[in-house]
Amino acid sequence: METKKMDVVYVLGNGSKWKNNEIRFSLRSIEKNLSGFRNVVIVGELPDFLQNVIHIKAEDIFNPKKNADGNIITKVLAACNDSRVSDDFLFINDDHLVIQPIHVADVPPLHKGDMTTYKSGYWKLNFWRKRLRRTMEVLRSHGLSTLHFDCHTPIIFNKEKFKDIIPVFNYQDDIGYTMKSLYGNVMYPDGPFLTDQKKTVFRNYTLSQLNKRLGTCTFMSFNDQGLNHSLKWWLMEYFPEPSSYEKTLPREKIIDLWHWNKQGRPYKFGVELFERYYHHKNLIRLFKMGETKSLRKKLDYALTQRIKGL
C-alpha cells in the first residue's frame, strides 16, 4: 500500500536578515534531497520571489520579543485547520536544510536528551532557553517526559493530534513554551537521540571548515551569526539550481561572484560585478575601457582575492 504523500510546512514572519534567501535555499534543499512530499505550504509572510506554493495568511499576534514561539504555534494551528494541508506534514524552518537524500516519512523526531539532566549554567545563556526551561517544567507538571525536541531539525506533525495536544498547555501566557518539545514529549517519548544526523552553523566558519563539518550529516541549520560569505558560497555550491518554487533569482555580491567564477570568469560580467560591489573608481574606469590581456589579469586577481578569503 502506497504511503500518502505529506506536505512540507514553513512558517514565516518578517524577521529575515537575508531578504528571505534562507527559505530559498531550504526549498532548493528539499527539492533536491527530500522525496515523497507533495505540496509546500507557507504560513505567514509570503516572499515575492516564491511561486507554486500554498499560502496561508497569518499574522503574528504575540509580541515577538516576548513570545515568538506563540506566534509559531498559532501559524502551525492555522495549517492544521486548513483542508488543503495533508493530515501528516513535515514542519521545517526556513533556516533548516536537508543535505542528504531522505524520504519525508523517514525524517526522525530527534531530541537532545532529558532536560532535567542539564546543568544549571545551560539555562543562563539566552532568553529562549528561559522559555525552554519553562517548557520542561510544564511537561514535568503533566507527568510527561522532558526531552529537548527543539533542536533545529524538521519534525512530523499530525494535524488532529497537534490540535489536541497544544491547547492543553497555555502557550499564550507569559513568555510561552517551545512547540516541538510540547508535541514531541507527548507523541515521541521514545524518539531517537540526536548525534551526528544534524550540524549547526551558529558561528563563522571558513569554506574548508564548512565542508568538513557538514560532509556527512543529513540536516543542517544556521543562524544570523553563522551566515557569512563562506556559508553563502557553500550554499551555492550545494544548491546551485533554482527550485521550482522560485520566480526570480537572488542578486548579491557573493552569489554573483560564485556565478562569475562558475561561468569561466567572463570579463564583461566581472566588470559589472566590480562596478556593482567594489567602489574603486579608477579601476572601474580602466576595466570599462575594454578587455586586454593585462586588464583581464588585473580583474581576475581583484575578484579571485575575494574568493580566496572564504
Sequence and secondary structure as in RCSB ss.txt:
>XXXX:A:sequence
METKKMDVVYVLGNGSKWKNNEIRFSLRSIEKNLSGFRNVVIVGELPDFLQNVIHIKAEDIFNPKKNADGNIITK
VLAACNDSRVSDDFLFINDDHLVIQPIHVADVPPLHKGDMTTYKSGYWKLNFWRKRLRRTMEVLRSHGLSTLHFD
CHTPIIFNKEKFKDIIPVFNYQDDIGYTMKSLYGNVMYPDGPFLTDQKKTVFRNYTLSQLNKRLGTCTFMSFNDQ
GLNHSLKWWLMEYFPEPSSYEKTLPREKIIDLWHWNKQGRPYKFGVELFERYYHHKNLIRLFKMGETKSLRKKLD
YALTQRIKGL
>XXXX:A:secstr
     EEEEEEE S  SSTTHHHHHHHHHHHHHEESEEEEEEEE   TTB SSEEE     S HHHHHHHHHHHH
HHHHHT TTS SEEEE  TTEEE S EEGGG    B  BGGGS GGGGGS HHHHHHHHHHHHHHHTT   B   
SS  EEEEHHHHHHHGGGS TTSTT   HHHHHHHHH TT  B SSSEEEE S   HHHHHHHTSS SEEEE TT
T SHHHHHHHHHH  S  TTBSS    HHHHHHHHHHTT  HHHHHHHHHHH   HHHHHHHTT   HHHHHHHH
HHHHHHHHT 
